[in-house]
């Protein structure tokens, strides 16, 4: 059986945001299965990582900004702002989709794992995520 639901997250500032609770609140999980999350944007991403220490999310932002800086003179796509082309590159690096096993009616995340919304734009706006549960 397949269940699908599209959710719209509130706009968040640029950075890495834990959204595990927001995702779980939208789901009626089966005993076992698989959850696929797909963010429908080319300037944001999804990831699973540390859910306890907020400095991890700050370090992600710092490192990605060093790897993919704004205002690089080699960028050709510059019409939408200095944060736009780097956001597209970061989205491709981090990815736009996640798969998480479902075990005993719960997401089978590790004790220190959480779902991140990776917002790469300064003013990205609300983000749409398609949730698909396979059971």
C-alpha positions in Angstrom: 0.0 0.0 0.0 1.2 3.5 -0.8 0.1 6.7 1.1 1.2 10.2 -0.1 0.9 13.6 1.4 2.4 16.9 0.5 3.2 19.3 3.3 4.2 22.9 3.3 6.8 23.9 5.9 6.8 27.4 7.3 9.6 29.6 5.9 12.8 29.2 7.7 16.0 31.3 7.7 19.0 30.2 5.8 20.7 27.2 7.6 20.1 23.7 8.8 16.8 23.1 10.6 15.6 20.0 12.5 12.2 19.1 11.1 11.8 15.5 12.4 8.9 16.5 14.7 7.1 18.4 11.9 7.4 15.4 9.6 6.3 12.9 12.2 3.2 15.0 13.1 2.0 14.6 9.5 2.3 10.9 9.4 0.2 7.9 10.3 2.9 5.2 10.1 2.3 1.5 9.5 3.9 -1.2 11.6 6.7 -1.5 9.0 7.6 0.1 5.7 9.6 2.9 4.2 9.1 6.6 4.2 10.4 8.7 1.2 10.7 12.4 1.6 11.2 14.6 -1.5 11.6 18.3 -1.3 10.2 20.0 -4.4 12.8 22.8 -4.7 16.1 23.3 -6.4 17.6 25.6 -3.8 17.0 23.5 -0.6 17.8 20.0 0.5 17.2 17.3 3.0 19.6 15.4 5.2 19.8 13.1 8.3 22.3 14.0 10.9 23.0 14.9 14.6 19.8 15.9 16.4 21.2 16.9 19.8 23.9 19.5 19.5 22.8 22.6 17.5 26.5 23.5 16.8 26.6 20.7 14.3 24.0 22.5 12.1 26.1 25.7 12.4 29.2 23.8 11.3 27.4 22.4 8.3 26.5 25.9 7.2 30.0 27.1 7.7 31.6 24.3 5.7 29.2 24.4 2.8 29.6 28.2 2.5 33.4 27.6 2.3 32.9 24.9 -0.3 30.4 26.8 -2.4 30.9 30.5 -1.8 28.6 33.4 -3.0 29.8 35.9 -5.6 32.2 33.5 -7.3 33.2 35.2 -10.6 32.8 31.9 -12.5 29.0 31.8 -11.9 26.9 32.6 -15.0 23.5 32.2 -13.3 23.4 35.4 -11.3 20.1 37.0 -12.1 18.3 35.8 -8.9 20.8 37.0 -6.3 24.2 36.1 -5.0 22.8 33.2 -2.9 20.9 31.5 -5.7 23.5 29.7 -7.8 25.3 28.5 -4.6 21.9 27.3 -3.3 21.4 25.1 -6.5 24.9 23.6 -6.1 24.4 22.9 -2.3 21.0 21.3 -3.1 22.6 18.9 -5.5 25.4 18.1 -3.0 23.1 17.5 -0.1 20.3 15.9 -2.1 16.5 16.4 -2.3 15.3 13.0 -1.2 15.6 10.7 1.8 14.4 7.1 2.6 13.8 6.1 6.2 12.8 2.6 7.3 9.6 2.3 9.5 9.8 -0.2 12.3 7.1 -0.8 15.0 5.1 2.3 13.8 8.1 4.6 14.1 10.8 6.1 11.9 13.9 3.9 12.5 16.2 6.8 13.1 19.2 6.3 15.3 19.1 7.9 18.8 21.2 10.9 17.7 19.7 11.3 14.2 17.2 13.8 13.0 15.8 15.0 9.7 17.2 18.4 8.5 15.7 20.9 6.1 18.7 22.5 4.5 17.7 26.0 3.6 20.3 27.5 1.2 18.5 30.8 0.3 18.5 33.9 2.4 14.7 34.2 1.7 13.7 30.8 0.5 10.0 31.0 1.6 7.8 28.1 2.4 9.1 24.7 1.3 7.0 21.8 0.0 7.9 18.2 0.9 6.2 15.2 -0.6 5.9 12.3 1.9 5.4 8.8 0.5 4.9 5.8 2.9 5.3 2.4 1.4 3.9 -0.5 3.5 
